[in-house]
Amino acid sequence: MLDQRTDQQRELAKVRKNYQLTIPQGLREKVGISEGDYVQLVFKDGSIFIKPISVSQRSDGEREGKAEAPELIYEEVRPI
């Protein structure tokens, strides 16, 4: 739903079992979030913001010549 006063799209989502929620289709499409993508959750001024991020995976072995658990490297791709 578009708030005419602020020109912001607002959607309602219900927190389900295990504290999961579904991002409404219109918002997912607007910011390009697809199944399997990573998002960053940011707490600011009493609100939670969801930021799409770009993630690449690199193992410690690639850095030190030995195989270990992979490390996730992310960078922000869109501002809040």
N, C-alpha and C positions, 0 to 999 in steps of 0.2 A: 504494500500500500504506500503510495507517495504522499508524504505530508506536504501540503501546498504551502504552509507557512515557512518551512525550512528547506524545501526541495530535497528532502532525504527520503530514501525508501526504507520503510519500516516493515518488518515481518514478525510474526509470532511463532515461537518454537517451544515445544514442550520437552522438559527434561524427563527422560525415561529411565528405566532400570539401568543400574550401573552408571548413572549420571551422564548418559549419552543423549545427544540431540542431533536432529537433522537440520542442516542448513537449507532453507527453502530454495527451490529450483531457480526462481528469479534472481536471487542474490548470488547463488553459485555461478549462474551463467554470466551475470554482470561482471564478476571479478575473475572468471575463468578457473574456478575450482572444480577438479574432477576427482572421481573415486581414486584413492591411493595417494593423493597429494598431501603434503604436509602443510599445516598452518601453525602459526605462533599465537598463543593466547597472551594478551597483555592486560594487566590490571592497572587501571588509571582512574583516579577520581571516583572510586566506587563503582566503576563499570568494567566489564570485560570486553575487549576488542579482539576480533579474530583477524589475523594478518596472513595472507597467502605468502609462502616463502619458497625459495628455490633450494633444493637439497641435493647434494652430491655425496656419495659414499666413498670413503677411503679407508683402507685397513692400515693398522699400525705397521704391518709387515712391509707395506709399500714405502714407508718412511724409514724403517730401521732394518730392513732385510730379513724380517721374521714374520711369521703368520700369527696374528692376534685378532681379537674381536674388532669388527669395523667401527669406525668413528663417523658420525654424521656431521657434515659441514653444511651450514645453511647461511643464506644471505637474504635480507629483506628485499622484496621485489616491488612492493607497493607501500606507500605511506598509509597511516591510519586515516 
